[in-house]
Amino acid sequence: MTPIAPFLAILFLAFLAEGLTEYLARPVIQGLTNPDPEPPAEPYTKPLWLRYVALTVGVGLAMAFRADLFAAIGLAAIHPWLAYVLTGILVGRGSNYVHDLIDTWRSAQP
Protein backbone atom coordinates (compact mmCIF):
# COMPACT_ATOMS: atom_id res chain seq x y z
CA MET A 1 0.00 0.00 0.00
CA THR A 2 1.32 3.43 -0.91
CA PRO A 3 1.87 6.04 1.82
CA ILE A 4 -0.91 8.23 0.43
CA ALA A 5 -3.54 5.45 0.39
CA PRO A 6 -4.73 5.96 4.03
CA PHE A 7 -5.25 9.67 3.39
CA LEU A 8 -7.22 8.94 0.23
CA ALA A 9 -9.32 6.49 2.22
CA ILE A 10 -10.07 9.19 4.82
CA LEU A 11 -10.96 11.63 2.04
CA PHE A 12 -13.28 9.01 0.55
CA LEU A 13 -14.94 8.52 3.94
CA ALA A 14 -15.38 12.30 4.23
CA PHE A 15 -17.15 12.32 0.84
CA LEU A 16 -19.30 9.42 1.99
CA ALA A 17 -20.14 11.15 5.30
CA GLU A 18 -21.10 14.30 3.36
CA GLY A 19 -23.36 12.33 1.05
CA LEU A 20 -25.05 10.44 3.86
CA THR A 21 -25.56 13.61 5.88
CA GLU A 22 -26.89 15.74 3.01
CA TYR A 23 -29.05 13.19 1.21
CA LEU A 24 -30.31 10.97 4.00
CA ALA A 25 -30.20 12.76 7.35
CA ARG A 26 -30.91 16.34 6.35
CA PRO A 27 -34.30 15.77 4.63
CA VAL A 28 -35.56 13.60 7.48
CA ILE A 29 -34.55 15.98 10.26
CA GLN A 30 -35.66 19.06 8.33
CA GLY A 31 -39.02 17.42 7.71
CA LEU A 32 -39.41 16.78 11.42
CA THR A 33 -38.29 20.23 12.55
CA ASN A 34 -39.67 22.39 9.74
CA PRO A 35 -42.60 20.89 7.83
CA ASP A 36 -42.89 24.05 5.69
CA PRO A 37 -41.25 23.20 2.32
CA GLU A 38 -40.70 26.87 1.44
CA PRO A 39 -37.03 27.86 1.66
CA PRO A 40 -36.20 30.83 3.86
CA ALA A 41 -35.78 34.21 2.16
CA GLU A 42 -32.49 35.03 3.90
CA PRO A 43 -29.20 33.49 2.72
CA TYR A 44 -28.78 29.86 3.65
CA THR A 45 -26.87 29.06 6.81
CA LYS A 46 -26.19 25.52 7.96
CA PRO A 47 -28.14 24.51 11.03
CA LEU A 48 -26.09 23.58 14.07
CA TRP A 49 -27.60 20.10 14.26
CA LEU A 50 -26.15 19.28 10.84
CA ARG A 51 -22.64 19.42 12.31
CA TYR A 52 -23.59 16.84 14.93
CA VAL A 53 -25.14 14.58 12.32
CA ALA A 54 -21.96 14.81 10.22
CA LEU A 55 -19.89 14.06 13.33
CA THR A 56 -21.99 11.01 14.17
CA VAL A 57 -21.88 9.73 10.60
CA GLY A 58 -18.11 10.28 10.45
CA VAL A 59 -17.47 8.39 13.68
CA GLY A 60 -19.82 5.60 12.61
CA LEU A 61 -18.05 5.21 9.27
CA ALA A 62 -14.60 5.27 10.84
CA MET A 63 -15.58 2.61 13.35
CA ALA A 64 -17.33 0.46 10.74
CA PHE A 65 -14.30 0.52 8.44
CA ARG A 66 -11.72 0.60 11.25
CA ALA A 67 -10.23 3.74 9.78
CA ASP A 68 -7.24 4.80 11.83
CA LEU A 69 -5.49 7.88 10.46
CA PHE A 70 -3.17 7.97 13.45
CA ALA A 71 -1.76 4.50 12.73
CA ALA A 72 -1.20 5.64 9.13
CA ILE A 73 1.12 8.40 10.34
CA GLY A 74 2.88 6.19 12.87
CA LEU A 75 0.97 7.01 16.08
CA ALA A 76 -0.51 4.19 18.13
CA ALA A 77 -3.48 4.76 20.41
CA ILE A 78 -3.72 2.85 23.69
CA HIS A 79 -7.24 1.76 22.74
CA PRO A 80 -8.05 1.19 19.05
CA TRP A 81 -11.59 2.53 19.43
CA LEU A 82 -10.17 5.90 20.51
CA ALA A 83 -8.25 6.19 17.24
CA TYR A 84 -11.41 5.27 15.32
CA VAL A 85 -13.46 7.91 17.14
CA LEU A 86 -10.84 10.63 16.61
CA THR A 87 -10.47 9.67 12.95
CA GLY A 88 -14.27 9.76 12.68
CA ILE A 89 -14.30 13.29 14.08
CA LEU A 90 -11.83 14.29 11.37
CA VAL A 91 -13.98 12.55 8.75
CA GLY A 92 -17.13 14.29 10.00
CA ARG A 93 -15.40 17.66 10.00
CA GLY A 94 -13.91 16.92 6.61
CA SER A 95 -17.38 16.37 5.22
CA ASN A 96 -18.07 20.06 5.90
CA TYR A 97 -15.03 21.00 3.82
CA VAL A 98 -16.19 18.66 1.08
CA HIS A 99 -19.62 20.32 1.17
CA ASP A 100 -18.07 23.78 0.87
CA LEU A 101 -15.90 22.59 -2.02
CA ILE A 102 -18.94 21.18 -3.84
CA ASP A 103 -20.90 24.41 -3.25
CA THR A 104 -18.01 26.49 -4.62
CA TRP A 105 -17.73 24.24 -7.65
CA ARG A 106 -21.49 24.39 -8.32
CA SER A 107 -21.60 28.18 -8.01
CA ALA A 108 -18.64 28.56 -10.43
CA GLN A 109 -20.41 26.60 -13.16
CA PRO A 110 -22.42 28.65 -15.69
trRosetta pair geometry for C-beta under 8 A, 3 or more apart (Angstrom, degrees):
i j d omega theta_ij theta_ji phi_ij phi_ji
1 5 4.7 -98 -179 43 98 156
1 6 7.7 73 148 -39 131 80
2 5 4.9 123 60 -28 76 99
3 6 7.8 -50 179 21 41 96
4 7 5.5 -63 -165 45 59 112
4 8 5.9 60 140 -24 84 105
5 8 5.6 -57 -145 38 33 111
5 9 6.3 37 156 -23 66 104
6 9 5.5 -52 -149 33 34 115
6 10 6.6 35 152 -19 65 102
6 69 6.4 145 153 -120 115 57
6 71 8.0 -152 -131 84 154 79
6 72 3.3 -160 115 -122 168 146
7 10 5.6 -47 -148 34 36 111
7 11 6.4 38 150 -19 64 103
7 69 7.6 74 -94 -133 60 100
7 72 7.1 170 -47 141 68 150
8 11 5.5 -50 -147 37 35 114
8 12 6.3 41 151 -22 65 103
9 12 5.5 -50 -149 34 32 115
9 13 6.5 33 151 -18 64 103
9 65 7.9 -163 173 141 115 139
9 67 6.4 -168 130 -124 114 109
10 13 5.6 -52 -149 36 34 111
10 14 6.5 38 149 -23 64 101
10 67 6.3 133 -92 -178 74 131
10 69 5.4 43 -81 -86 143 115
10 87 6.9 -112 -115 -168 112 101
10 90 6.8 -16 -169 111 127 118
10 91 6.2 -129 -163 -87 78 90
10 94 7.1 109 151 2 93 171
11 14 5.5 -50 -151 32 34 114
11 15 6.7 36 150 -18 64 100
11 94 7.1 -124 -116 167 50 144
12 15 5.7 -52 -153 34 34 112
12 16 6.4 33 149 -17 65 106
13 16 5.4 -53 -146 39 35 114
13 17 6.2 40 153 -22 67 102
13 58 7.2 95 143 -140 105 71
13 61 5.0 155 -160 133 106 133
13 62 6.6 85 173 -74 155 70
13 65 6.8 -142 -95 45 126 149
13 67 5.9 -29 -45 -70 163 167
13 91 4.6 -47 117 -135 113 131
13 94 7.9 72 90 72 81 134
14 17 5.6 -49 -144 35 32 112
14 18 6.4 35 153 -21 62 103
14 58 7.4 17 -106 -115 60 107
14 91 5.1 -145 -78 -154 69 65
14 94 3.4 -68 -119 111 137 118
14 95 5.0 -160 -169 -67 71 61
14 97 7.3 -14 174 58 140 97
14 98 5.3 156 137 -32 103 133
15 18 5.7 -54 -151 34 31 113
15 19 6.4 29 153 -17 64 106
15 95 7.5 170 -78 -113 14 77
15 98 5.5 -173 -93 -147 58 156
16 19 5.7 -54 -148 37 32 111
16 20 6.3 28 156 -15 66 107
16 61 6.1 143 98 -128 122 152
17 20 5.9 -56 -144 40 29 108
17 21 6.1 28 157 -19 65 110
17 54 5.9 84 154 -158 110 75
17 57 4.6 141 -145 114 85 111
17 58 4.6 27 -122 -79 154 73
17 61 5.7 -116 -72 5 95 149
17 91 5.3 132 -23 148 149 97
17 92 5.7 -130 175 -99 153 51
17 94 7.4 93 53 74 133 87
17 95 4.0 -105 98 -68 106 137
18 21 5.9 -60 -145 39 26 109
18 22 6.0 12 164 -9 65 115
18 54 7.3 19 -93 -128 51 111
18 95 3.8 -179 -64 -158 77 93
18 96 7.8 -173 -99 -50 100 24
18 98 4.4 -110 -45 88 155 127
18 99 5.3 -172 -142 -57 119 85
18 102 7.6 147 157 -5 147 139
19 22 6.2 -62 -136 44 24 101
19 23 5.7 -15 180 15 65 119
20 23 6.9 -69 -122 52 16 86
20 24 5.2 -30 -166 30 59 124
20 25 6.7 51 142 -11 72 103
20 57 5.0 172 92 -152 127 142
20 61 7.9 174 16 -58 151 124
21 24 7.3 -37 -80 52 7 82
21 25 5.1 -39 -144 41 46 124
21 26 6.4 65 152 -35 62 97
21 50 6.7 95 172 -167 118 84
21 53 5.3 130 -135 118 98 107
21 54 4.7 6 -95 -87 158 75
21 57 5.4 -136 -63 14 92 156
21 95 6.1 102 13 148 139 148
22 25 7.7 24 -14 49 13 83
22 26 5.4 -4 -146 1 34 137
22 99 6.8 157 -64 -108 129 113
23 26 7.3 25 -35 35 12 105
23 27 7.4 -1 -172 -5 33 113
24 27 7.4 -84 -169 34 14 97
24 28 7.0 -2 158 -7 55 117
25 28 6.0 -72 -155 41 32 108
25 29 5.9 14 164 -8 74 115
25 50 7.9 140 108 -129 117 69
25 53 4.6 159 144 -175 154 140
25 57 7.0 -118 -25 -54 145 129
26 29 6.3 -65 -140 44 25 100
26 30 5.8 21 166 -16 66 114
26 50 6.5 24 -98 -114 97 108
26 53 7.5 164 -65 92 64 162
27 30 5.8 -58 -137 43 26 108
27 31 6.0 31 161 -24 63 109
28 31 5.9 -59 -152 34 25 112
28 32 6.6 18 154 -14 61 108
29 32 5.7 -57 -149 38 34 110
29 33 6.1 12 160 -3 70 113
29 49 6.4 -153 163 120 149 136
29 53 7.0 -119 -17 -70 155 146
30 33 6.1 -66 -136 49 29 96
30 34 5.6 -40 -173 48 70 99
31 34 7.6 -69 -103 65 13 57
31 35 6.5 47 -167 -104 55 61
32 35 8.0 10 -130 -65 9 79
33 49 8.0 153 -38 30 161 158
39 44 7.6 -43 -172 -82 117 103
40 44 7.4 137 58 -94 104 61
42 45 7.9 -18 116 -6 110 100
46 50 5.1 -101 180 57 100 141
46 51 7.3 97 133 -45 124 85
46 96 8.0 63 -160 -133 179 103
47 50 5.0 109 68 -12 79 101
48 51 6.0 -46 -171 21 48 112
48 52 7.4 37 142 -10 70 103
49 52 5.6 -57 -158 38 47 110
49 53 6.3 50 146 -22 74 102
50 53 5.5 -50 -147 35 37 113
50 54 6.3 38 153 -19 66 104
51 54 5.8 -56 -150 38 31 110
51 55 6.3 34 150 -21 65 106
51 92 7.9 87 -177 154 59 109
51 96 7.1 10 -113 -75 80 131
52 55 5.4 -47 -144 35 35 116
52 56 6.3 37 155 -19 65 104
53 56 5.8 -55 -148 37 31 110
53 57 6.3 29 154 -16 65 107
54 57 5.8 -54 -144 40 30 110
54 58 6.1 34 155 -22 64 109
54 92 4.5 129 135 -166 77 86
54 93 7.5 118 125 -70 120 27
54 95 4.8 -155 -157 72 117 131
54 96 6.3 95 142 -51 169 86
55 58 5.7 -57 -147 36 27 113
55 59 6.4 22 158 -14 64 107
55 88 7.6 81 -176 136 57 92
55 89 6.3 8 -145 -123 91 65
55 92 4.0 105 -105 154 37 160
55 93 7.5 35 -93 -51 80 68
56 59 6.0 -55 -145 38 28 107
56 60 6.2 29 155 -19 63 110
56 92 7.2 99 20 -108 30 141
57 60 5.6 -57 -146 39 29 114
57 61 6.2 29 157 -18 65 107
57 92 6.3 133 65 -105 74 95
57 95 7.3 22 84 -24 120 166
58 61 5.9 -55 -146 37 27 108
58 62 6.3 24 157 -16 63 109
58 88 4.5 135 128 180 77 69
58 89 6.4 118 109 -92 131 13
58 90 7.4 -170 172 69 135 39
58 91 3.7 168 -154 90 101 92
58 92 2.6 -126 9 -50 144 79
58 93 7.2 21 -77 0 175 53
58 94 7.5 130 -120 38 134 87
58 95 6.3 -140 -71 -10 112 121
59 62 5.8 -56 -144 39 30 110
59 63 6.2 25 158 -15 65 109
59 84 7.5 87 -161 136 69 81
59 85 5.5 14 -139 -136 109 62
59 88 3.1 102 -104 137 45 147
59 89 6.5 30 -73 -54 94 58
59 91 7.7 174 -53 56 35 111
59 92 6.5 -14 -24 -34 72 129
60 63 6.0 -60 -146 40 27 106
60 64 6.1 26 157 -20 64 111
60 88 6.9 115 12 -144 33 136
61 64 5.7 -56 -142 37 29 111
61 65 6.1 -1 168 7 66 112
61 67 7.2 11 125 7 79 134
61 88 6.6 148 58 -123 73 93
61 91 6.0 -124 74 131 120 156
62 65 6.5 -70 -139 53 23 90
62 66 7.8 51 165 -126 55 5
62 67 4.3 -92 -139 55 71 108
62 68 8.0 111 -176 -65 100 45
62 84 4.9 156 131 -173 100 72
62 85 7.2 160 91 -85 132 17
62 87 4.5 163 -149 97 140 99
62 88 3.4 -133 26 -71 134 83
62 91 5.5 -179 -54 7 110 142
63 66 7.3 22 -166 -77 30 44
63 81 7.1 25 -119 -141 105 79
63 84 4.6 89 -92 155 65 134
63 85 7.2 27 -65 -70 105 60
63 88 6.4 -9 -25 -61 81 139
66 80 7.7 -11 -148 166 96 122
66 84 6.4 -66 -134 -98 43 120
67 84 6.6 105 61 -131 61 73
67 87 5.0 -158 111 134 92 143
67 88 7.4 123 68 -66 112 68
67 91 7.0 69 93 -53 151 138
68 71 4.1 37 119 14 120 113
68 72 6.7 157 103 -19 68 84
68 77 7.6 -127 -149 9 117 117
68 80 7.0 -64 -89 -157 137 83
68 83 4.5 31 -135 136 99 126
68 84 6.3 -52 -81 -73 80 62
68 87 5.8 -134 -116 -36 30 151
69 72 5.3 -54 -155 32 39 119
69 73 6.8 18 155 -5 70 104
69 83 7.7 -167 43 180 59 93
69 86 7.8 -114 47 107 104 91
69 87 4.5 152 5 -115 97 105
69 90 6.3 -40 14 58 157 153
70 73 6.3 -65 -151 44 33 95
70 75 4.1 -72 -180 78 93 107
70 76 7.3 158 128 -83 107 16
70 77 6.0 78 88 -38 149 98
70 83 4.8 -116 39 -138 125 108
70 86 6.8 40 -33 85 126 129
70 87 6.9 -119 -8 -62 85 101
71 74 7.6 64 -169 -65 32 11
71 75 6.9 -98 -74 69 31 56
71 76 6.4 55 -102 -98 78 61
71 77 7.8 -72 -55 4 86 87
71 83 6.5 58 -26 179 94 156
77 80 6.3 135 76 -99 113 28
77 82 4.7 -164 178 77 141 107
77 83 3.9 -157 0 -48 142 101
77 86 7.7 168 -85 22 143 130
78 82 6.9 30 56 29 75 144
79 82 4.6 89 75 -7 94 107
79 83 7.7 -172 94 -4 55 81
80 83 5.7 -55 -158 35 44 110
80 84 6.5 43 148 -20 72 104
81 84 5.3 -52 -149 36 39 115
81 85 6.3 40 153 -21 69 103
82 85 5.8 -52 -147 35 31 110
82 86 6.3 25 156 -13 65 107
83 86 5.9 -56 -143 42 30 107
83 87 6.1 31 156 -18 65 109
84 87 5.8 -57 -145 41 28 110
84 88 6.1 33 153 -24 63 108
85 88 5.4 -55 -149 35 30 116
85 89 6.6 36 151 -23 63 99
86 89 5.6 -43 -150 27 36 114
86 90 6.9 36 150 -14 62 100
87 90 5.6 -54 -155 37 37 112
87 91 6.3 39 146 -21 68 104
88 91 5.3 -49 -144 36 36 114
88 92 6.2 37 155 -18 67 104
89 92 5.8 -52 -145 38 30 111
89 93 6.3 26 155 -14 64 108
90 93 5.8 -57 -143 42 30 108
90 94 5.9 36 154 -25 64 109
91 94 5.5 -54 -144 37 28 115
91 95 6.7 39 153 -31 61 96
92 95 5.8 -42 -156 17 33 114
92 96 7.8 36 146 -17 56 93
93 96 5.9 -45 -169 22 44 113
93 97 7.3 39 140 -12 67 100
94 97 5.4 -51 -156 36 47 112
94 98 6.3 51 146 -22 72 101
95 98 5.3 -48 -147 36 38 116
95 99 6.3 45 150 -24 66 101
96 99 5.5 -49 -149 33 33 115
96 100 6.5 32 151 -16 64 103
97 100 5.7 -52 -148 37 34 111
97 101 6.3 37 151 -21 65 105
98 101 5.6 -54 -149 36 32 114
98 102 6.4 31 153 -18 65 105
99 102 5.8 -55 -148 36 30 110
99 103 6.4 31 153 -18 64 106
100 103 5.6 -52 -145 37 32 113
100 104 6.3 34 155 -20 65 105
101 104 5.8 -54 -148 36 30 111
101 105 6.3 29 153 -18 63 108
102 105 5.6 -55 -147 38 31 112
102 106 6.2 31 155 -19 66 106
103 106 5.8 -55 -144 37 30 109
103 107 6.2 23 159 -15 65 109
104 107 6.0 -59 -144 40 28 106
104 108 6.3 26 156 -21 63 110
105 108 5.9 -60 -148 34 29 110
105 109 6.9 33 154 -28 62 101
106 109 6.0 -51 -156 21 34 112
